[in-house]
Amino acid sequence: MGLEEGMVGAVRKEVEVFGVTYDRYVLLQLHKILVRRLGLHEVVEMPSHGAKAAGSLYSIGFGLCGANVTLVNPEMEMMKGWDELGIADRVRVVEDVDVYRTGFEEGRFDLSWNFVTWTELADPPVYLEEMKRISKRYVLLVTCNNFQPGYPWHRLIHRIYGFPWTHGEVRYNRVSRVKKMFRDAGLRVTEWGAIDTPGWPDPSGPRDIRLHRRFGAPEEKPRWEVPMVHYIKTRRFPLWMRALGRWDMAFRKGPWKLPMSHLFYVLGWKKK
């Protein structure tokens, strides 16, 4: 699986696999499209911890495109990635924030968004209301897609090995429910679709099993190495990734790729 593991002090090391790296690649492409098309200058990611990968780095695409980024409740050990990419001046960190009552002024950001982890929250509809309040224009949620063959396999792994389900409320991993949640919050859905469509199901079993065994408790986290940071620094992305990414993003809108896509996204506009 292309994984490297080791011990750094008492902390295990994990290298993000090529599937996670491809997740990050398509996010870069989506961010580039949104910044240019929507004219984004101020972006907030809330919360900004990781989902079986390094947190605090999901918004680097916005920073690379010149937007200012605020990270709410990030994983501080991974903030070094912003320094390595030379965009530390584009990011601001805010810790210990109640995501239901942030204290940010209304309309502070052009876009409020989250990658996957919002489904872990106790009350997503209330959270979405706060995301709407602090945005002057747009809200974006990127979410795991249950309408693909890897999902039942993932549930089976948890049942067979007795792992507690730590991946959020699965009913929100359906695009129809997320779109309805946007409408209920008074957000007009302006675009939605499927991304991260590499051709293999998500997740792959061995990696998921290993991570659950080694980092089962919330406070137990690996020391992540993120190959995407190296690719961005060198501007040398693998050919397969670039080719797959072009197809992936060209046909992202609508339901066509949902049966094999690992992720879907919903973009909402705040009505005036």
Secondary structure, 3 states (H helix, E strand, C coil): CCCCEEEECCEEEEECCHHHHHHHHHHHHHHHHHHHHHCCCEEEECCCCCCCCCCCCCCHHHHHCCCEEEEECCCHHHCHHHHHCCCHHHEEEECCCCCCCCCCCCCCEEEEEEECHHHHCCCHHHHHHHHHHHEEEEEEEEEECCCCCHHHHHHHHHHHHCCCCCCCCHHHHCHHHHHHHHHHCCEEEEEEEEECCCCCCCCCHHHHHHHHHHCCCCCCCCEEECHHHHHHHHCCCCHHHHHHHHHHHHCCEECCCHHHCCEEEEEEEECC
